[in-house]
Amino acid sequence: MKTMKEPKIDGVLDLSRYSKEKRQALEVTEEARGKRITNGFATGLFLGSPKFKPLVKTAAAKSRDGEAGEHFLKLLKHVLDHHADPDEIDRSGEIPDHLIEKLAGIGAFGIKIPREYGGLGLSQATYSRAAMELGARCGNLTALLSAHQSIGLPQPMLQYGTDEQKKRFLPKVARGAITAFALTEDEVGSDPSKLQTMAKPIEGGTRYLLNGEKLWCTNGTIARYLVVMARTPTVKKIGGKKRRAITAFVVDTRWPGVEIVRRCRFMGLRALYNGVIRFNNVRVPAENVILAPGKGMRVALNALSVGRLTLPAACAGLVRESLRITREWVSKRRQWGCEIGKHEAIAAKVADMAADAFALESMVNLTSTLVDEKVDYRLESALCKLWGTETAWRVVDDLMQIRGGRGYETAQSLAARGENPEPVERFMRDSRINRIFEGSSEIMRLYLAREALDPHLRLAGPAMDSRLSAGKRLLAVAKAGLHYAGWYPSRYLPHPFAVPSGIRTGSRSSLSYVERTSRKLARTLFHAMARHGPALEQRQLLLGRLVDVAAELYMLTAVHLQAGVILRHEAESDSTDRSEIPAVLSFLDKRTKCRVNRLFRELHENPDAKARTLSRKILDFPN
Ligand SMILES: Cc1cc2nc3c(=O)[nH]c(=O)nc-3n(C[C@H](O)[C@H](O)[C@H](O)COP(=O)(O)OP(=O)(O)OC[C@H]3O[C@@H](n4cnc5c(N)ncnc54)[C@H](O)[C@@H]3O)c2cc1C
């Protein structure tokens, strides 16, 4: 039977029912995903059994950087405040060399690179705080440092580099040799399966000949090193089929054959050194392969799991700055007889913004500490990226609305009229891309939904796998039935000890709500699987709503844990007036419940089917 011969990707997905193109796309991502099992807090959220205890410890953990971290952040703020002019960078479309040198001089290109390799050796928590400082001021500088450190050479090198590679590359990189990440091509956006860039082994496999063209490579026009994803010949066969191998290479841009074809320009991030890079018979030594031939997508996806935290961190800075601008403006701007902050429509936006600022910072701090403690952070990081970038976009939109015409006017024009040049218009142009790159919101929801379903697919997948014999499927049904006979009813039972001791009184009921709602989420996911079977994967809107519920629950958990730490230790928070915290918590409790109720309600009351019909008609697709 033809379907029995299809490659079985790590045992959970039956790809035989898909079109060839879609199957190839899924094969690549499933292969990159590997056999991993996520076991962090978010996995528990989707299964109806969130484990708060380890998270409480993580939230309370002190930064391992101590004075060194604070010292670096002080230096960074100084450079940004005294040597960077974000509006001029935006206007000219260039980052001055002296500023790049200043940033390199304080170690900003090697924040997480260990000291033995010439870096600062600081933690993810400090790196995220640096991203907050950058995000509050300048999208272009954020992109420069983040494309270099979050997706460029340092991150995959730290995760997968050999000692020899680390010694060879990291000291130069830490000193300011700029790096970039090159995956995207004309036909390769969110789906890497159509990669055309080829690396052919030559000279007995000691070198590769690289040919192809990469699109939108941030830092690509000024980088010394690129991490390039290229197709290499098959390295293994699975199920009798050749596996499409993708390999990650370090490419030195000074080598013959590396050509910067053009610099790309965008709506925002106007000083991005982003370009089209072509490789014409570039000879790459085999020692420059990261991890191993055929493991490129694993390198890219796992580096991105950490790397994509930089975006919500930068967004947290942006939201905090938006709140500062809002506070000042709504307290002094008077229309219709009073300050505009007193009009309820504006006051509601202020409340949302203040709560979002605290919430996003809490999520990023908590998730960064998960990374530092080497606890599973993969889903949490994706939840942060999704929630943070969507939230920041709404906040910037509200900020523009609150500033009225002055929000739409450029900072330069405001200054020329003698007004306070708040760069709201620039913020809006610069922040829109955050919902698109490093995993668009749609792709983040798909990724999170895939991970949410994984434990079920492992258990129940074989029962629906058309490639297996009837006997094997029956056995799988029996096994799954036995498991769900215990698991399913228990998702209705309250867990009186789910919220650990030590949680402040005001937060206990909120975490109980998270636990209760997590069980409802797990039940709903299970019902959806039972109802739609393998077709559930196509119900992106349904799955997206459930992912959004999980994001809200993770946010609320992070907020209460962070508030607990701040209030318990009476720590000075440089960014938050502590007296606001109880009101922020109370607001977020209510808003989360409203949002979650709406998301659950929309599972039943929605125009999804009508939208499918209408869009097919408009697009002329067959039903
Ligand atoms: C300013 C900028 C900087 C960039 N920097 C880099 C870089 O440094 N290195 C690099 O390699 N790339 C970079 N990129 C590329 C970026 O990562 C891609 O734009 C992104 O991955 C999306 O790919 P795409 O634009 O081709 O959109 P497509 O993949 O064509 O998607 C178009 C739309 O369809 C949606 N979509 C796609 N597939 C699905 C699906 N299965 N289900 C539902 N919706 C779907 C997407 O979410 C999106 O809304 C950059 C892009 C820009 C604009």
The ligand as an SDF file (V2000), in Angstrom:
LIG
                    3D

 53 58  0  0  0  0  0  0  0  0999 V2000
   12.6790   43.7670    7.7390 C   0  0  0  0  0  0  0  0  0  0  0  0
   12.8740   42.3040    7.5920 C   0  0  0  0  0  0  0  0  0  0  0  0
   13.9760   41.6870    8.1630 C   0  0  0  0  0  0  0  0  0  0  0  0
   14.1860   40.3230    7.9850 C   0  0  0  0  0  0  0  0  0  0  0  0
   15.3380   39.7380    8.4650 N   0  0  0  0  0  0  0  0  0  0  0  0
   15.6110   38.4420    8.1510 C   0  0  0  0  0  0  0  0  0  0  0  0
   16.8770   37.8570    8.4620 C   0  0  0  0  0  0  0  0  0  0  0  0
   17.7420   38.4780    9.0760 O   0  0  0  0  0  0  0  0  0  0  0  0
   17.1220   36.5890    8.0500 N   0  0  0  0  0  0  0  0  0  0  0  0
   16.1890   35.8480    7.3840 C   0  0  0  0  0  0  0  0  0  0  0  0
   16.4660   34.6990    7.0400 O   0  0  0  0  0  0  0  0  0  0  0  0
   14.9710   36.3630    7.1030 N   0  0  0  0  0  0  0  0  0  0  0  0
   14.6660   37.6420    7.4550 C   0  0  0  0  0  0  0  0  0  0  0  0
   13.4530   38.1930    7.1290 N   0  0  0  0  0  0  0  0  0  0  0  0
   12.4220   37.3490    6.5600 C   0  0  0  0  0  0  0  0  0  0  0  0
   11.2690   37.1050    7.5290 C   0  0  0  0  0  0  0  0  0  0  0  0
   11.6560   36.2280    8.5340 O   0  0  0  0  0  0  0  0  0  0  0  0
   10.0840   36.6180    6.6980 C   0  0  0  0  0  0  0  0  0  0  0  0
    9.5120   37.7760    6.1260 O   0  0  0  0  0  0  0  0  0  0  0  0
    9.0710   35.8520    7.4980 C   0  0  0  0  0  0  0  0  0  0  0  0
    9.5890   34.6080    7.8290 O   0  0  0  0  0  0  0  0  0  0  0  0
    7.7750   35.6390    6.7100 C   0  0  0  0  0  0  0  0  0  0  0  0
    8.0520   35.1430    5.4320 O   0  0  0  0  0  0  0  0  0  0  0  0
    7.4120   35.8490    4.1470 P   0  0  0  0  0  0  0  0  0  0  0  0
    7.5660   37.3040    4.2920 O   0  0  0  0  0  0  0  0  0  0  0  0
    7.9570   35.2250    2.9400 O   0  0  0  0  0  0  0  0  0  0  0  0
    5.8770   35.5280    4.2740 O   0  0  0  0  0  0  0  0  0  0  0  0
    5.1100   34.1820    3.8220 P   0  0  0  0  0  0  0  0  0  0  0  0
    5.7330   32.9780    4.4670 O   0  0  0  0  0  0  0  0  0  0  0  0
    4.9460   34.1810    2.3580 O   0  0  0  0  0  0  0  0  0  0  0  0
    3.7140   34.4340    4.5470 O   0  0  0  0  0  0  0  0  0  0  0  0
    2.8220   35.4690    4.1280 C   0  0  0  0  0  0  0  0  0  0  0  0
    1.6520   35.4940    5.0850 C   0  0  0  0  0  0  0  0  0  0  0  0
    1.0130   34.2140    5.1290 O   0  0  0  0  0  0  0  0  0  0  0  0
    1.0020   33.7000    6.4430 C   0  0  0  0  0  0  0  0  0  0  0  0
    1.2160   32.2510    6.3960 N   0  0  0  0  0  0  0  0  0  0  0  0
    2.2300   31.5790    5.8090 C   0  0  0  0  0  0  0  0  0  0  0  0
    2.0820   30.2590    5.9970 N   0  0  0  0  0  0  0  0  0  0  0  0
    0.9530   30.0870    6.7190 C   0  0  0  0  0  0  0  0  0  0  0  0
    0.2640   28.9580    7.2390 C   0  0  0  0  0  0  0  0  0  0  0  0
    0.7170   27.7150    7.0810 N   0  0  0  0  0  0  0  0  0  0  0  0
   -0.8630   29.1580    7.9270 N   0  0  0  0  0  0  0  0  0  0  0  0
   -1.3390   30.4080    8.1370 C   0  0  0  0  0  0  0  0  0  0  0  0
   -0.7380   31.5190    7.6760 N   0  0  0  0  0  0  0  0  0  0  0  0
    0.3940   31.3610    6.9790 C   0  0  0  0  0  0  0  0  0  0  0  0
    2.1390   34.3980    7.1630 C   0  0  0  0  0  0  0  0  0  0  0  0
    1.9290   34.4470    8.5570 O   0  0  0  0  0  0  0  0  0  0  0  0
    2.0720   35.7840    6.5310 C   0  0  0  0  0  0  0  0  0  0  0  0
    1.0780   36.5280    7.1670 O   0  0  0  0  0  0  0  0  0  0  0  0
   13.2330   39.5540    7.2890 C   0  0  0  0  0  0  0  0  0  0  0  0
   12.1080   40.1780    6.7350 C   0  0  0  0  0  0  0  0  0  0  0  0
   11.9420   41.5270    6.8600 C   0  0  0  0  0  0  0  0  0  0  0  0
   10.7510   42.1610    6.1930 C   0  0  0  0  0  0  0  0  0  0  0  0
  1  2  1  0
  2  3  1  0
  2 52  2  0
  3  4  2  0
  4  5  1  0
  4 50  1  0
  5  6  2  0
  6  7  1  0
  6 13  1  0
  7  8  2  0
  7  9  1  0
  9 10  1  0
 10 11  2  0
 10 12  1  0
 12 13  2  0
 13 14  1  0
 14 15  1  0
 14 50  1  0
 15 16  1  0
 16 17  1  0
 16 18  1  0
 18 19  1  0
 18 20  1  0
 20 21  1  0
 20 22  1  0
 22 23  1  0
 23 24  1  0
 24 25  2  0
 24 26  1  0
 24 27  1  0
 27 28  1  0
 28 29  2  0
 28 30  1  0
 28 31  1  0
 31 32  1  0
 32 33  1  0
 33 34  1  0
 33 48  1  0
 34 35  1  0
 35 36  1  0
 35 46  1  0
 36 37  1  0
 36 45  1  0
 37 38  2  0
 38 39  1  0
 39 40  1  0
 39 45  2  0
 40 41  1  0
 40 42  2  0
 42 43  1  0
 43 44  2  0
 44 45  1  0
 46 47  1  0
 46 48  1  0
 48 49  1  0
 50 51  2  0
 51 52  1  0
 52 53  1  0
M  END
$$$$
